[in-house]
């Protein structure tokens, strides 16, 4: 189909109808990734051996389990071995970049500017924070999307926009496959008038 076909009103209406399904699919994928968990590196201003901690979402999406690790794991870390818990219901806000408490500490900003783009924190209780430094930009986007989904907010990362465009385009092409080389009318056909008699309808009684 050419570009004009994709801009026609019926096709745009179909796109709007499909979009919520795709957004829900991406949301479920993000939550599944949080359930698998991620290993985070502890950032220290002192030059010591790297230390790690692991965080993952419970299968019922109600609790974040986390705990310290001696080394970077090669597989998922089970819930039982993670000592700490944070109920999702207790999370009051998610802050990023310069607003994170661990990015305000002396020397942290000068240490590595790239860390700012990977930093986020969860505020719970009055002034308690759970601080993260994502391993990379992709993992940062996955966690920000997943946390926003958990808190009932919109997923706004570039990764979500990219995934949405790709999946929506694929789904549209699949649904319009049978209409190749067929002219799509701008308006639906008129509804026929009601018949003068309904004598042809079978009476179940």
C-alpha positions as CSV (number, residue, x, y, z in Angstrom):
1,X,0.0,0.0,0.0
2,X,1.2,3.5,-0.7
3,X,1.6,6.3,1.8
4,X,-1.7,7.9,0.9
5,X,-3.6,4.7,1.8
6,X,-2.1,4.8,5.3
7,X,-3.2,8.4,5.7
8,X,-6.9,7.7,4.8
9,X,-9.5,8.1,7.5
10,X,-10.6,4.5,7.8
11,X,-6.9,3.3,8.2
12,X,-6.2,6.1,10.8
13,X,-9.3,5.0,12.7
14,X,-8.1,1.4,12.7
15,X,-4.7,2.6,13.9
16,X,-6.3,4.4,16.9
17,X,-8.4,1.3,17.7
18,X,-5.3,-1.0,17.7
19,X,-3.0,1.3,19.6
20,X,-4.3,0.6,23.2
21,X,-3.8,-3.1,22.5
22,X,-0.2,-2.6,21.5
23,X,0.4,-0.3,24.6
24,X,-1.0,-3.0,26.9
25,X,1.3,-5.5,25.2
26,X,4.4,-3.3,25.8
27,X,3.2,-2.7,29.4
28,X,3.0,-6.5,30.1
29,X,6.5,-7.0,28.5
30,X,8.0,-4.3,30.8
31,X,6.4,-5.8,33.9
32,X,7.6,-9.3,32.9
33,X,11.2,-7.9,32.6
34,X,10.9,-6.4,36.1
35,X,9.8,-9.8,37.4
36,X,13.0,-11.3,35.9
37,X,15.0,-8.6,37.8
38,X,18.2,-6.8,37.1
39,X,21.6,-6.6,38.7
40,X,22.6,-3.1,39.7
41,X,26.2,-1.9,40.5
42,X,26.7,0.0,43.7
43,X,28.4,3.3,42.9
44,X,31.0,4.5,45.4
45,X,33.2,7.5,45.3
46,X,36.0,5.4,46.8
47,X,37.9,3.2,44.3
48,X,37.1,-0.2,45.6
49,X,36.1,-3.5,44.1
50,X,32.6,-3.4,42.5
51,X,29.7,-4.5,44.6
52,X,26.3,-5.4,43.3
53,X,22.7,-5.7,44.4
54,X,19.7,-7.2,42.7
55,X,16.1,-6.1,42.4
56,X,13.1,-7.8,41.0
57,X,9.3,-7.5,41.0
58,X,7.1,-10.3,42.5
59,X,4.9,-12.3,40.1
60,X,1.8,-10.6,41.5
61,X,3.3,-7.2,40.9
62,X,2.8,-6.1,44.5
63,X,6.4,-6.2,46.0
64,X,9.9,-5.3,44.9
65,X,12.4,-7.8,46.4
66,X,16.0,-6.6,46.6
67,X,19.3,-7.5,48.3
68,X,23.1,-7.3,48.1
69,X,25.2,-9.7,46.1
70,X,28.9,-10.6,46.3
71,X,29.3,-10.8,42.5
72,X,27.4,-10.2,39.2
73,X,25.0,-13.2,38.8
74,X,24.9,-15.1,35.5
75,X,21.2,-16.0,35.9
76,X,18.0,-14.8,37.7
77,X,18.3,-14.5,41.4
78,X,15.4,-16.2,43.3
79,X,13.1,-14.2,45.6
80,X,14.1,-16.2,48.6
81,X,17.7,-15.0,48.5
82,X,16.8,-11.3,48.4
83,X,16.5,-10.1,52.0
84,X,14.7,-6.8,51.6
85,X,11.1,-5.9,50.4
86,X,9.4,-2.8,49.3
87,X,5.6,-3.0,48.7
88,X,4.6,-1.2,45.5
89,X,1.8,0.4,47.4
90,X,4.3,2.3,49.5
91,X,6.1,4.0,46.6
92,X,5.2,7.6,46.6
93,X,7.2,8.9,43.7
94,X,9.9,8.1,41.2
95,X,12.7,10.8,40.7
96,X,15.4,10.8,38.1
97,X,18.8,12.4,37.3
98,X,19.8,15.4,39.5
99,X,16.8,15.0,41.7
100,X,18.1,11.6,43.0
101,X,19.6,11.8,46.5
102,X,22.6,9.7,45.5
103,X,23.3,12.1,42.7
104,X,23.4,15.1,45.1
105,X,26.1,13.7,47.3
106,X,29.5,15.5,47.2
107,X,31.6,14.4,44.2
108,X,28.9,12.2,42.7
109,X,28.1,14.6,39.9
110,X,31.7,15.3,39.0
111,X,32.5,11.6,39.0
112,X,30.7,10.7,35.9
113,X,28.1,12.7,34.0
114,X,26.8,9.6,32.2
115,X,25.5,8.3,35.6
116,X,23.0,11.1,35.7
117,X,21.2,9.7,32.7
118,X,21.0,6.2,34.3
119,X,20.0,7.3,37.9
120,X,16.6,7.0,39.4
121,X,15.2,6.7,42.9
122,X,12.0,5.4,44.6
123,X,10.6,7.6,47.4
124,X,8.7,5.7,50.1
125,X,7.7,6.6,53.6
126,X,8.6,10.2,54.6
127,X,12.2,10.6,53.4
128,X,13.3,7.1,52.6
129,X,14.7,6.4,49.1
130,X,15.8,3.2,47.2
131,X,18.5,4.4,44.8
132,X,19.3,2.9,41.4
133,X,22.0,3.2,38.7
134,X,20.9,1.3,35.7
135,X,23.5,-0.8,33.8
136,X,22.7,0.9,30.5
137,X,20.2,3.2,28.8
138,X,18.0,0.2,27.6
139,X,17.7,-1.2,31.2
140,X,16.9,2.3,32.5
141,X,14.1,2.7,30.0
142,X,12.7,-0.8,30.9
143,X,12.6,0.1,34.6
144,X,11.2,3.6,34.2
145,X,8.4,2.2,31.9
146,X,7.7,-0.7,34.3
147,X,7.6,1.5,37.4
148,X,5.3,4.0,35.6
149,X,3.1,1.2,34.6
150,X,3.0,-0.1,38.2
151,X,2.0,3.4,39.4
152,X,-0.7,3.8,36.8
153,X,1.3,6.4,34.8
154,X,2.1,6.7,31.1
155,X,5.2,5.0,29.7
156,X,7.1,7.8,28.0
157,X,10.5,6.4,27.2
158,X,12.0,6.5,23.7
159,X,12.1,2.7,23.9
160,X,8.3,2.6,24.3
161,X,7.8,5.0,21.4
162,X,10.1,2.9,19.2
163,X,8.4,-0.4,20.2
164,X,5.0,1.2,19.7
165,X,5.8,2.4,16.2
166,X,7.3,-1.0,15.2
167,X,4.6,-3.2,16.6
168,X,1.8,-0.9,15.4
169,X,3.2,-0.8,11.9
170,X,3.5,-4.6,11.8
171,X,0.0,-5.1,13.1
172,X,-1.5,-2.6,10.6
173,X,0.3,-4.3,7.7
174,X,-1.0,-7.7,8.8
175,X,-4.6,-6.5,9.1
176,X,-4.5,-4.7,5.8
177,X,-2.8,-7.6,3.9
178,X,-6.0,-8.8,2.3
179,X,-6.8,-5.3,1.1
180,X,-3.8,-5.0,-1.2
181,X,-4.6,-3.3,-4.5
182,X,-8.2,-2.7,-3.2
183,X,-9.4,0.9,-3.0
184,X,-10.5,1.7,0.6
185,X,-13.5,4.0,0.6
186,X,-13.3,7.2,2.7
187,X,-16.8,6.6,4.2
188,X,-18.6,3.4,5.1
189,X,-21.4,2.2,2.8
190,X,-24.9,3.5,3.7
191,X,-27.0,1.4,6.0
192,X,-29.9,-0.1,4.0
193,X,-33.5,0.8,5.0
194,X,-35.5,-1.5,7.2
195,X,-37.7,-4.0,5.3
196,X,-41.4,-3.2,5.2
197,X,-42.2,-6.6,6.6
198,X,-40.5,-9.0,9.0
199,X,-42.6,-12.0,7.9
200,X,-39.5,-13.8,6.8
201,X,-38.1,-13.9,10.4
202,X,-38.5,-17.4,11.9
203,X,-40.6,-17.3,15.0
204,X,-38.9,-19.3,17.8
205,X,-42.1,-19.5,19.8
